[in-house]
Amino acid sequence: MTPAVSKIIWLAFGAAWCIHWWRPNRRSRKTPVQYSARDVRETVLLVCSLSGLGIVPLIYLATGFPRFADYPLIAAQTYLGIAVFSGSLWLMHRAHRELGRNWSLSLELRDHHTLVTAGIYACVRHPIYSGFWLMAVAQLLLLPNWIAGPAGLVGFGTLFFGRVGREEQMMINAFGDEYRDYMRRTARVMPWIF
């Protein structure tokens, strides 16, 4: 396995994610927004995540910059990266499917928003975030560069820690004790750990 092949694999998975993301985004936009917390902070957090999971690695793929941060690729990294990215896509696909029209890119509640607690949501409250964490780990494994590889963890981590508390407060405001009970019996992103 060569670094070039590993980069192509990352790019292919990224394209697959974009294609997958398009459907739930298109479907959910048909349902009017009842409440939105999209503000400057939310926009900055989204840009941070996009930078780490998209812009920095794409610059690296297109230009090789920063070459000084390259390191030798171990073939096992690529195979593990493929497995982790596959798991990420599966998890996000399932979560989007279970959320249906409730899904939103930003902090929004849609008309007739429901609290989804079945399927994958019976284990974790934020499986799409779990999927993004896996995607960031896959990027670390697939891109043999000390800057481009971990950029996804930094970018998405910034979004996650800057947003998850606000999102859960929004859900408490919307669903009250029903959401508090749901919080008590589920993990945020990883069962039995966090």
C-alpha positions as CSV (number, residue, x, y, z in Angstrom):
1,M,0.0,0.0,0.0
2,T,1.4,3.4,-1.0
3,P,0.7,6.8,0.3
4,A,-0.9,7.8,-3.1
5,V,-3.3,4.9,-2.8
6,S,-4.2,5.7,0.7
7,K,-4.9,9.4,-0.3
8,I,-7.1,8.2,-3.2
9,I,-9.0,6.0,-0.7
10,W,-9.5,9.0,1.6
11,L,-10.8,11.0,-1.4
12,A,-13.1,8.2,-2.5
13,F,-14.6,7.9,1.0
14,G,-14.9,11.7,1.2
15,A,-16.8,11.7,-2.1
16,A,-19.1,8.9,-0.8
17,W,-19.8,10.9,2.3
18,C,-20.7,14.0,0.2
19,I,-23.1,12.0,-1.9
20,H,-24.6,10.4,1.2
21,W,-25.0,13.7,3.0
22,W,-26.8,15.3,0.0
23,R,-30.0,13.1,0.4
24,P,-30.8,13.8,4.1
25,N,-30.0,17.5,3.6
26,R,-32.3,17.8,0.6
27,R,-35.1,15.8,2.4
28,S,-34.9,17.8,5.7
29,R,-35.0,21.2,3.9
30,K,-38.5,20.4,2.8
31,T,-39.6,20.6,6.4
32,P,-39.8,24.2,7.7
33,V,-37.6,25.2,10.6
34,Q,-39.5,26.0,13.8
35,Y,-36.4,27.2,15.8
36,S,-32.9,28.0,14.8
37,A,-29.8,28.7,16.9
38,R,-27.7,29.3,13.8
39,D,-25.6,32.3,14.8
40,V,-22.0,33.5,14.2
41,R,-20.6,31.0,16.8
42,E,-22.4,28.2,15.0
43,T,-21.0,29.3,11.6
44,V,-17.5,29.5,13.0
45,L,-17.8,26.0,14.5
46,L,-19.0,24.6,11.1
47,V,-16.1,26.3,9.3
48,C,-13.6,24.8,11.8
49,S,-15.0,21.3,11.2
50,L,-15.1,21.8,7.4
51,S,-11.5,23.1,7.5
52,G,-10.2,20.1,9.4
53,L,-12.2,17.4,7.7
54,G,-12.1,18.9,4.2
55,I,-10.1,22.0,3.3
56,V,-6.8,21.1,5.0
57,P,-6.7,17.5,3.7
58,L,-7.8,18.6,0.2
59,I,-4.9,21.2,0.1
60,Y,-2.6,18.4,1.2
61,L,-3.9,16.1,-1.5
62,A,-3.7,18.7,-4.2
63,T,-0.3,20.3,-3.4
64,G,1.5,18.0,-1.0
65,F,1.8,20.9,1.4
66,P,3.1,20.6,4.1
67,R,5.6,18.0,2.9
68,F,7.8,18.5,5.9
69,A,5.1,16.8,8.0
70,D,4.9,13.6,6.0
71,Y,5.8,10.3,7.6
72,P,6.2,6.8,6.2
73,L,2.9,5.0,5.8
74,I,2.4,1.6,7.3
75,A,0.1,-0.6,5.2
76,A,-1.9,-1.6,8.2
77,Q,-2.9,2.0,8.8
78,T,-4.6,2.1,5.4
79,Y,-6.5,-1.1,6.0
80,L,-7.6,0.1,9.5
81,G,-8.5,3.5,8.0
82,I,-10.7,1.8,5.4
83,A,-12.5,-0.2,8.1
84,V,-13.0,2.9,10.3
85,F,-14.2,5.0,7.5
86,S,-16.6,2.3,6.4
87,G,-18.0,2.1,9.9
88,S,-18.3,5.9,9.9
89,L,-20.4,5.9,6.8
90,W,-22.6,3.0,7.9
91,L,-23.2,4.7,11.3
92,M,-24.1,8.1,9.7
93,H,-26.3,6.4,7.1
94,R,-28.3,4.6,9.7
95,A,-28.6,7.7,12.0
96,H,-29.7,9.9,9.1
97,R,-32.3,7.3,8.1
98,E,-33.7,7.0,11.6
99,L,-33.8,10.8,12.1
100,G,-35.6,11.4,8.8
101,R,-36.8,15.0,8.5
102,N,-35.7,15.8,12.0
103,W,-32.0,16.0,10.8
104,S,-30.4,19.4,10.4
105,L,-26.9,20.5,9.6
106,S,-27.1,23.2,12.2
107,L,-28.8,23.7,15.6
108,E,-32.4,23.7,14.4
109,L,-35.7,22.2,15.3
110,R,-38.1,21.5,12.5
111,D,-41.9,21.6,12.5
112,H,-43.4,18.5,14.1
113,H,-39.9,17.6,15.4
114,T,-39.9,14.4,17.3
115,L,-37.5,12.9,19.8
116,V,-35.9,9.8,18.2
117,T,-34.9,7.2,20.8
118,A,-35.1,4.0,18.9
119,G,-32.6,2.1,16.8
120,I,-29.1,3.4,17.1
121,Y,-30.5,6.3,19.2
122,A,-31.3,3.8,21.9
123,C,-27.6,3.5,22.6
124,V,-26.2,7.0,21.9
125,R,-27.8,10.4,21.7
126,H,-25.5,11.7,18.9
127,P,-24.5,8.9,16.5
128,I,-23.8,11.3,13.7
129,Y,-21.2,12.9,15.9
130,S,-19.9,9.4,16.6
131,G,-19.6,8.9,12.9
132,F,-17.7,12.2,12.5
133,W,-15.3,11.1,15.2
134,L,-14.7,7.9,13.3
135,M,-14.3,9.8,10.1
136,A,-11.6,12.0,11.8
137,V,-9.8,8.9,13.0
138,A,-9.9,7.4,9.5
139,Q,-8.4,10.6,8.1
140,L,-5.6,10.3,10.7
141,L,-5.0,6.8,9.5
142,L,-5.2,7.4,5.8
143,L,-3.3,10.6,5.4
144,P,0.4,10.1,6.4
145,N,1.0,13.7,7.4
146,W,1.3,15.1,10.9
147,I,-0.8,18.1,10.0
148,A,-3.4,17.0,7.4
149,G,-4.0,13.7,9.2
150,P,-5.0,15.0,12.6
151,A,-6.7,18.2,11.2
152,G,-10.0,16.3,11.2
153,L,-9.8,15.5,14.9
154,V,-8.9,19.2,15.7
155,G,-11.6,20.7,13.4
156,F,-14.4,18.4,14.3
157,G,-13.4,18.3,18.0
158,T,-13.8,22.1,18.0
159,L,-17.3,21.8,16.6
160,F,-18.3,19.0,18.9
161,F,-17.1,20.5,22.2
162,G,-18.4,24.0,21.1
163,R,-21.8,22.7,20.1
164,V,-22.9,19.5,21.9
165,G,-23.8,21.3,25.2
166,R,-25.9,23.9,23.3
167,E,-27.6,21.2,21.3
168,E,-28.6,19.2,24.4
169,Q,-29.9,22.4,26.1
170,M,-32.0,23.0,22.9
171,M,-33.4,19.5,23.2
172,I,-34.1,19.9,26.9
173,N,-36.0,23.2,26.1
174,A,-38.0,21.4,23.4
175,F,-38.7,18.0,25.1
176,G,-38.1,18.7,28.8
177,D,-38.1,15.7,31.2
178,E,-38.5,13.3,28.2
179,Y,-35.1,14.3,27.0
180,R,-33.6,14.4,30.5
181,D,-34.7,10.8,31.0
182,Y,-33.2,9.9,27.6
183,M,-29.9,11.5,28.6
184,R,-29.8,9.3,31.8
185,R,-30.1,6.1,29.9
186,T,-27.8,6.8,26.9
187,A,-24.2,7.9,26.2
188,R,-23.4,11.0,24.2
189,V,-21.3,9.4,21.5
190,M,-19.8,6.0,22.7
191,P,-21.8,3.5,24.7
192,W,-20.5,2.8,28.3
193,I,-17.7,5.4,27.8
194,F,-18.9,8.9,26.9
